[in-house]
Amino acid sequence: MKLNKLVAAIGMAFALTAQANSLPVIDAVLTSPPMVPPPIKRDHAAKVVVKMETVEKVMEIADGVEYMFWTFGGSVPGQFLRVREGDEIEFHLSNHPSSKMPHNIDLHAVNGPGGGAAASFTAPGHTSVFNFKALHPGLYVYHCATAPVGMHIANGMYGLILVEPEEGLPEVDKEYYVMQGDFYTKGAYGEQGFQPFDMDKAIKEDADYVLFNGSVGALNGEKSLTANVGETVRLYVGNGGPNLTSSFHVIGEIFDKVNVEGGTLENHNVQTTLIPAGGAAVAEFKLEVPGNFIMVDHSIFRAFNKGALGMISVDGQEDKVVYSGKVAENVYLPEGSAVQSIPNGRPKLVATSKDDQLLFGKRVYEANCQACHQADGNGIPGAFPPLAKSDFLNEDTTRAIDVVIHGLKGPIKVNGKAFDSIMPAMSLSDEDTANALTYILNSWDNNGAVISPDDVKERRDEGKAIIMEGSAH
């Protein structure tokens, strides 16, 4: 009986070997974010050879802020891998000789202990090889699982592997790769210079940065995703974590279809989709009108204060029926309306020196301006202009006062880049306005001017809203 089982086992092994040997061998196409490899056109399984390298390297996490990232393929997130259901993958993981740490890879698409982690444990200067079969279609996270696991993930060691179903995916016009991660640094958000990893903050889940594709502005300005009106876009969205769940949303769009948690379950007409740490989703939508569509984590302070913000720039012809833009603006004074206040019986602190103005002005800025113009004054490319080294701001401080207290409409150029949005009049006191502007003008290499409450009062009486040439309103 034992002999029969042994013969059967040997026969099965030979059969499997023969099957593996009969598969065509192809090299995997790996792409760095936000790009993805082309759709798979073949109608048969293959042996796919993947060669991926772990690299530890210093890169910018924000403008003027450096961080030691641990990466798959030199980018955060790591390279995108695309295979087909039924493919047999031969995975080569190399750890660059300059690395200080051993690394491995846990692919959530693997059926096997550790997702390949134990088989791929690799010391610096070595290569490990293991094999697996892609049994289940879906979009899956991969990450490093070397102890301490959280630290390796927090330093950027994650990415996505797409296992296409045997029948393939429906054709779309554009596909992009977006992956969120939370980062923990010794310095606060935007604090300049090299910032090391902070384990205490990571354990407390107190993230300094929440980012798409590894850095503030990775998907903004010239790095924005692009598409045209009428095109269908498919976003492969992952969440490396290590801690935070993502509330992924595109402002001004509705997802026609979402593959929930990267699987086969579809949801339709979705506004925001939850993506757990270590999870993914596939979101598809058709673009009906042109403009800038902002991708955010709708845990919204993460978007405007911690970096989880990207952009899709859409060109094409307007459709005023689908979206008109503003067609009128009128003063609204409901009957009996009045501004009411309740005295608090406590005197307000008044600035008596420039140092006081800088201190109080920073508080006003953080409470009223920072969400749009950011803690470092660099704004949000394509959406909110920079205040740092701003030629527009430094050229005319009287105009700067008018912009704050009376508002601005129409296109402007700041540091050579065009912006076209509305700056509403701010409901600030003369003193708060003076302090905020003094803080701004004395920060980020601006001209160092001092604005007094009397300067603001004069412009409140004599100034008016600024309407730039080319304004539609």
C-alpha positions as a printed Julia matrix, in Angstrom:
473×3 Matrix{Float64}:
   0.0     0.0     0.0
   2.8     2.39    0.92
   4.57    1.56   -2.33
   1.41    2.4    -4.31
   1.15    5.8    -2.57
   4.8     6.52   -3.24
   4.41    5.67   -6.92
   1.29    7.86   -7.12
   3.09   10.76   -5.45
   6.05   10.47   -7.81
   3.65   10.34  -10.76
   1.86   13.48   -9.55
   5.16   15.3    -9.11
   6.23   14.4   -12.64
   2.83   15.53  -13.97
   3.08   18.89  -12.23
   6.65   19.36  -13.43
   5.6    18.56  -16.97
   2.73   21.04  -16.73
   5.05   23.78  -15.38
   7.59   23.05  -18.09
   4.86   23.33  -20.73
   3.94   26.87  -19.73
   5.45   29.72  -21.75
   7.96   31.72  -19.71
   7.66   35.53  -19.69
   9.31   38.29  -17.71
   6.98   40.39  -15.59
   6.48   44.04  -16.49
   6.91   46.12  -13.33
   5.92   49.79  -13.23
   6.52   52.56  -10.71
   3.55   54.6    -9.45
   1.27   56.05  -10.71
   1.58   53.9   -13.85
   0.4    50.31  -14.26
   1.51   47.61  -16.71
  -0.66   47.14  -19.82
  -3.7    44.82  -19.68
  -3.0    41.13  -20.22
  -4.12   40.02  -23.69
  -3.17   36.33  -23.55
  -5.87   33.69  -23.05
  -3.65   31.13  -21.32
  -1.57   30.78  -18.17
   2.16   31.44  -18.19
   5.17   31.12  -15.96
   5.89   34.73  -14.98
   9.36   35.59  -13.73
   9.37   38.55  -11.32
  12.6    40.29  -10.34
  12.19   42.87   -7.6
  14.78   44.69   -5.49
  14.52   46.2    -2.01
  16.39   49.49   -1.64
  16.83   51.81    1.35
  17.14   55.4     0.17
  16.67   58.99    1.35
  13.97   60.88   -0.55
  11.8    63.93    0.08
   8.6    63.26    1.96
   7.67   66.95    1.62
   9.33   70.05    0.23
  12.56   70.47    2.2
  11.88   67.41    4.37
  13.93   64.24    3.86
  13.17   60.73    5.12
  14.89   57.36    4.92
  12.42   55.24    2.95
  12.67   51.47    2.67
  11.33   50.53   -0.75
  10.44   47.85   -3.24
  12.03   48.97   -6.49
  13.08   52.41   -5.29
   9.6    53.96   -5.07
   6.81   54.35   -2.51
   4.58   52.52   -3.08
   6.59   49.74   -4.66
   6.35   48.56   -8.24
   2.96   47.43   -9.57
   2.81   43.76  -10.58
   0.15   42.44  -12.99
  -0.46   38.72  -13.59
  -3.31   36.47  -14.72
  -5.38   33.99  -12.76
  -3.69   30.6   -13.14
  -0.22   32.01  -13.76
   2.7    30.41  -11.97
   5.05   33.04  -10.6
   8.75   32.6   -10.01
   9.64   35.45   -7.66
  13.21   36.72   -7.26
  13.64   39.15   -4.35
  17.04   40.88   -4.17
  18.16   43.03   -1.26
  20.56   45.76   -2.37
  24.07   45.43   -0.86
  23.81   48.95    0.63
  20.8    47.98    2.76
  21.23   47.97    6.52
  18.3    45.62    7.15
  17.14   42.21    5.91
  13.83   42.35    4.02
  11.22   39.96    2.67
   7.83   40.12    0.95
   4.35   39.02    2.03
   2.04   39.03   -0.98
  -1.63   38.86   -0.02
  -2.23   37.1    -3.36
  -0.23   34.05   -2.19
  -1.86   30.93   -0.75
   0.86   29.74    1.59
   2.43   30.45    5.01
   3.33   34.09    5.44
   2.37   34.94    1.89
   5.93   34.09    0.91
   7.55   35.96    3.8
   9.6    33.1     5.24
  10.7    31.88    1.81
  11.8    35.36    0.76
  13.73   36.49    3.86
  16.8    38.11    2.29
  19.95   39.59    3.81
  21.64   42.61    2.22
  23.52   41.61   -0.93
  21.52   38.39   -1.43
  18.65   37.13   -3.61
  15.89   34.71   -2.58
  13.67   32.78   -5.0
  10.28   31.18   -4.37
   7.26   30.13   -6.45
   3.5    30.44   -6.13
   0.4    30.07   -8.27
  -2.12   32.92   -8.63
  -5.29   31.09   -7.65
  -7.67   33.99   -6.94
  -8.38   37.06   -9.09
  -8.34   40.42   -7.33
  -6.25   43.41   -6.32
  -3.9    42.57   -3.45
  -1.44   44.39   -1.22
   2.12   43.19   -0.76
   4.43   44.41    1.99
   7.58   43.6     3.92
   6.97   41.34    6.91
  10.39   41.37    8.54
  10.36   42.23   12.25
   9.49   44.82   13.38
   6.82   44.49   10.7
   5.14   47.81   11.46
   8.39   49.73   11.06
   9.14   48.21    7.65
   5.64   49.05    6.41
   5.71   52.54    7.97
   8.93   53.25    6.08
   7.17   52.62    2.75
   7.54   48.9     2.04
   4.23   48.1     0.34
   2.68   47.9    -3.11
  -0.03   46.21   -5.2
  -0.3    43.03   -7.25
  -3.25   42.66   -9.63
  -4.39   39.15  -10.52
  -6.61   39.56  -13.58
  -9.45   37.05  -13.95
  -9.04   34.46  -16.7
 -11.51   36.33  -18.9
  -9.63   39.62  -18.43
 -10.95   43.02  -17.33
 -13.3    45.31  -19.29
 -11.39   47.84  -21.37
 -11.03   51.4   -20.04
  -9.23   54.47  -21.38
  -6.87   55.17  -18.47
  -5.54   53.13  -15.55
  -3.58   54.55  -12.61
  -1.95   53.31   -9.4
  -2.58   55.23   -6.17
  -1.61   53.99   -2.71
  -2.07   55.63    0.66
   0.28   55.34    3.64
   0.7    56.98    7.04
   4.12   58.18    8.2
   5.57   59.0    11.62
   8.48   61.43   11.96
  10.39   62.93   14.89
   9.58   66.41   13.61
   6.08   67.77   13.04
   4.45   67.99    9.61
   6.56   70.2     7.37
   9.48   70.54    9.8
  12.52   71.0     7.59
  15.59   68.79    7.25
  16.1    65.05    7.68
  13.39   63.46    9.86
  13.88   59.97   11.31
  11.11   57.48   12.02
   9.33   57.86   15.38
   8.28   54.5    16.87
   6.32   56.05   19.77
   4.1    58.03   17.4
   3.6    54.94   15.23
   2.47   52.86   18.21
   0.06   55.64   19.21
  -1.14   55.89   15.57
  -0.4    59.62   15.66
   0.58   60.18   12.03
   2.44   63.33   10.96
   1.84   62.58    7.27
  -0.93   60.71    5.46
   0.13   60.52    1.82
  -0.74   59.28   -1.63
   2.27   57.71   -3.39
   4.82   58.5    -0.74
   5.18   62.28   -0.63
   3.28   65.54   -0.29
   2.39   66.66   -3.83
   3.23   63.32   -5.48
   0.03   63.59   -7.55
  -0.35   67.38   -7.81
   0.63   70.04  -10.32
   2.76   68.66  -13.14
   2.52   65.22  -11.5
  -1.3    65.18  -11.62
  -3.05   62.24  -13.23
  -4.49   63.21  -16.62
  -7.56   62.27  -18.64
  -9.99   63.71  -21.16
 -13.73   64.33  -21.08
 -15.57   61.19  -22.14
 -12.84   58.81  -20.98
 -13.28   56.09  -18.4
 -10.67   55.95  -15.66
  -9.85   52.93  -13.51
  -7.97   53.61  -10.28
  -6.17   50.77   -8.51
  -6.14   52.14   -4.96
  -4.29   50.49   -2.09
  -3.73   51.31    1.56
  -0.38   50.26    2.97
  -1.2    51.64    6.4
   0.39   50.6     8.68
  -2.43   51.93   10.87
  -5.1    54.12    9.32
  -8.18   53.21    7.28
  -8.68   55.33    4.14
 -11.96   57.02    3.2
 -11.08   57.4    -0.49
 -13.04   60.03   -2.4
 -12.69   62.02   -5.62
 -14.22   65.48   -5.2
 -16.65   66.13   -8.05
 -16.96   62.52   -9.21
 -19.07   59.5    -8.38
 -17.57   56.04   -8.82
 -19.64   54.17  -11.39
 -18.25   50.9   -10.07
 -16.12   49.85   -7.11
 -14.66   46.4    -6.6
 -15.06   46.33   -2.84
 -11.83   45.48   -0.98
 -10.25   44.59   -4.33
 -12.4    41.48   -4.78
 -15.2    40.39   -7.11
 -18.03   42.09   -5.2
 -19.13   45.21   -7.09
 -20.82   48.3    -5.71
 -22.22   51.01   -7.96
 -22.73   54.79   -7.74
 -20.36   55.13   -4.79
 -19.31   58.48   -3.31
 -16.59   57.32   -0.88
 -15.12   53.86   -0.4
 -13.44   52.51    2.72
 -10.06   50.86    2.22
  -8.62   49.11    5.29
  -4.94   49.08    6.11
  -3.54   46.2     4.09
  -6.46   46.37    1.66
  -7.35   47.72   -1.76
 -10.21   48.79   -4.01
 -10.73   49.26   -7.74
 -12.71   52.38   -8.64
 -14.01   53.23  -12.12
 -15.73   56.38  -13.37
 -16.44   58.22  -16.62
 -15.44   61.88  -16.84
 -18.28   64.13  -18.01
 -16.77   67.61  -17.68
 -13.29   69.19  -17.63
 -11.48   70.61  -14.61
  -9.35   69.56  -11.67
 -10.79   66.68   -9.67
  -9.22   66.29   -6.23
  -8.53   62.87   -4.7
  -8.63   62.87   -0.91
  -8.86   60.76    2.16
 -12.2    62.14    3.33
 -11.03   61.97    6.92
 -10.55   65.48    5.74
  -7.87   66.94    8.0
  -5.59   64.25    6.57
  -6.14   65.75    3.12
  -5.59   69.43    3.86
  -3.25   69.18    6.83
  -1.33   65.91    6.44
  -0.92   65.54    2.68
  -3.53   62.97    1.53
  -4.45   64.92   -1.56
  -3.93   64.33   -5.28
  -5.37   65.64   -8.52
  -6.83   64.4   -11.8
  -6.51   67.08  -14.49
  -9.23   66.65  -17.12
  -9.23   68.38  -20.5
 -12.09   68.69  -22.93
 -15.25   70.54  -23.84
 -17.56   71.84  -21.14
 -21.11   70.56  -20.75
 -23.08   73.33  -19.07
 -26.05   71.02  -18.54
 -24.02   68.54  -16.51
 -22.23   71.33  -14.63
 -22.75   75.05  -15.23
 -20.21   76.62  -12.91
 -21.35   79.73  -11.04
 -24.03   81.62  -12.99
 -24.85   84.34  -10.45
 -23.73   85.84   -7.17
 -25.97   88.15   -5.14
 -25.97   89.67   -1.69
 -28.2    87.75    0.71
 -29.67   89.54    3.72
 -32.56   87.6     5.23
 -35.22   89.63    7.0
 -34.3    90.41   10.59
 -30.74   89.18   10.21
 -28.09   90.66   12.42
 -24.7    89.67   13.69
 -25.0    88.91   17.38
 -22.25   88.46   19.93
 -22.05   87.4    23.53
 -19.42   89.16   25.62
 -17.09   86.78   27.4
 -15.88   89.26   30.01
 -12.22   88.55   29.23
  -9.93   91.14   27.58
  -8.37   90.13   24.28
  -4.59   90.03   24.13
  -3.26   92.78   21.87
   0.07   92.65   20.05
   2.47   95.32   21.33
   5.5    94.32   19.25
   6.45   92.63   16.01
   7.27   89.46   17.96
   3.74   89.5    19.37
   2.32   89.92   15.87
   4.31   86.93   14.62
   3.13   84.78   17.52
  -0.54   85.8    17.31
  -0.45   85.83   13.51
   0.77   82.26   13.36
  -2.25   81.19   15.41
  -4.62   83.06   13.08
  -2.92   81.51   10.06
  -3.12   77.97   11.42
  -6.81   78.38   12.25
  -7.93   80.1     9.03
  -5.4    79.77    6.2
  -3.29   76.64    6.67
  -5.8    74.14    5.29
  -5.54   75.67    1.81
  -2.08   77.25    1.79
  -0.42   74.55    3.92
   1.88   74.74    6.93
   4.9    75.5     4.75
   3.1    78.17    2.74
   3.48   76.24   -0.51
  -0.23   75.9    -1.21
  -1.7    73.08   -3.28
  -0.51   73.02   -6.91
  -3.27   73.82   -9.36
  -5.72   74.67   -6.6
  -4.4    77.14   -4.0
  -1.46   79.47   -4.74
   1.7    79.49   -2.65
   2.35   82.22   -0.1
   6.0    81.21    0.23
   8.34   83.42   -1.85
   5.18   84.75   -3.52
   5.87   87.42   -6.13
   2.16   88.28   -6.19
   2.06   88.81   -2.42
   5.37   90.68   -2.06
   4.73   93.0    -5.0
   1.89   94.92   -3.34
   1.11   94.64    0.38
  -1.88   96.99    0.04
  -3.39   94.58   -2.47
  -2.62   91.72   -0.07
  -4.71   93.45    2.63
  -7.58   93.96    0.16
  -7.46   90.29   -0.87
  -7.89   89.18    2.76
 -10.63   91.58    3.84
 -12.49   92.11    0.54
 -11.7    88.97   -1.46
 -10.36   88.24   -4.97
 -11.88   86.73   -8.09
 -10.36   85.72  -11.4
  -7.11   84.33  -12.79
  -3.75   85.26  -11.28
  -0.17   84.15  -11.76
   1.99   83.35   -8.75
   5.65   82.52   -9.28
   4.93   81.89  -12.94
   2.04   79.46  -12.4
  -1.61   80.17  -13.16
  -4.41   79.9   -10.61
  -8.09   80.63  -11.18
 -10.22   80.38   -8.08
 -12.1    82.59   -5.66
 -10.52   83.89   -2.46
 -13.48   84.82   -0.22
 -13.34   87.83    2.08
 -12.23   86.66    5.52
 -14.28   87.57    8.58
 -11.28   88.62   10.67
 -10.79   91.63   12.9
  -8.38   94.36   11.87
  -5.87   93.13   14.43
  -6.14   89.45   13.42
  -5.77   90.43    9.75
  -2.7    92.56   10.5
  -1.1    89.83   12.61
  -1.76   87.08   10.05
  -0.35   89.12    7.17
   2.68   90.15    9.21
   3.34   86.49   10.04
   3.0    85.51    6.36
   5.21   88.35    5.12
   7.9    87.44    7.63
   7.85   83.71    6.8
   9.11   81.55    3.92
  11.52   84.11    2.43
   8.9    86.85    1.97
   9.73   90.56    2.17
   9.5    91.07    5.97
   6.88   93.84    5.87
   4.84   94.74    8.95
   1.1    95.42    8.67
  -0.65   97.37   11.41
  -4.33   97.27   12.42
  -4.58  100.89   11.23
  -3.37   99.81    7.78
  -6.15   97.23    7.68
  -8.78   99.7     8.94
  -7.83  102.16    6.2
  -8.22   99.5     3.49
 -11.47   98.29    5.01
 -12.86  101.79    4.5
 -11.23  102.53    1.13
 -10.59   99.18   -0.51
 -12.86   96.81   -2.39
 -12.95   93.28   -3.78
 -10.33   92.68   -6.46
 -11.71   91.47   -9.78
  -8.91   90.27  -12.03
  -9.07   90.57  -15.81
 -10.6    87.45  -17.25
 -12.89   86.81  -14.28
 -16.2    85.23  -15.24
 -18.02   87.03  -12.41
